């Protein structure tokens, strides 16, 4: 069983360790991360406590208040 991540700094650190690029949206509590090889994005909203998975066109693929490391890695493939 994988480690669970919520919308917080631990998740942000994990995403950067996976090679995603952080994009500052200048909105407190909201962070975007992009996998430049696939264009997939992860939106982390720590103010409202949710994580969104977005495809390369910005369409919603998944939304949850937590994901495992395995779910995140599978989405990014």
C-alpha positions in Angstrom: 0.0 0.0 0.0 1.3 3.4 -0.9 1.7 6.6 1.1 -1.3 8.9 1.2 -0.8 12.5 0.2 -3.2 15.4 0.9 -3.1 19.0 -0.5 -0.1 20.2 1.6 3.6 20.8 1.4 4.5 17.1 1.5 2.6 16.6 -1.8 4.3 19.6 -3.3 7.7 18.2 -2.4 6.8 14.7 -3.7 5.6 16.2 -7.1 8.9 18.1 -7.5 10.8 14.9 -6.6 8.9 13.2 -9.5 10.3 15.9 -11.8 7.2 18.1 -12.2 7.7 21.8 -12.5 6.0 24.2 -10.0 4.1 27.2 -11.4 3.4 30.0 -9.1 -0.2 31.2 -9.6 0.1 34.1 -7.2 -2.9 32.8 -5.4 -2.2 31.9 -1.8 -2.8 28.2 -1.2 -3.1 27.2 -4.9 -0.2 25.5 -6.7 0.1 24.0 -10.2 2.6 21.4 -11.2 3.3 20.3 -14.8 4.9 17.2 -16.3 6.5 18.7 -19.4 7.0 15.4 -21.1 3.2 14.6 -21.1 1.7 18.0 -20.4 -0.3 16.6 -17.5 -1.0 18.9 -14.6 -1.6 18.6 -10.9 -3.5 21.4 -9.1 -3.0 21.5 -5.4 -5.5 23.7 -3.4 -4.5 23.6 0.2 -7.1 26.3 1.1 -10.0 24.1 0.1 -8.1 20.8 0.6 -8.4 19.2 -2.8 -6.1 17.8 -5.5 -7.1 17.9 -9.2 -5.5 15.8 -12.0 -5.7 17.6 -15.4 -4.8 16.3 -18.8 -2.6 18.2 -21.2 -5.5 20.4 -22.4 -6.5 21.3 -18.8 -9.5 19.1 -18.7 -10.4 17.5 -15.3 -9.4 13.8 -15.0 -9.7 13.3 -11.3 -10.5 15.2 -8.1 -10.0 14.1 -4.5 -8.9 15.3 -1.1 -6.1 12.6 -1.1 -4.2 10.3 -3.4 -1.6 7.6 -2.9 1.8 7.9 -4.4 0.9 4.9 -6.6 -2.2 6.7 -7.9 -0.2 9.9 -8.6 2.5 8.0 -10.5 0.0 6.0 -12.5 -1.8 9.3 -13.6 1.5 10.8 -14.7 2.5 7.8 -16.9 
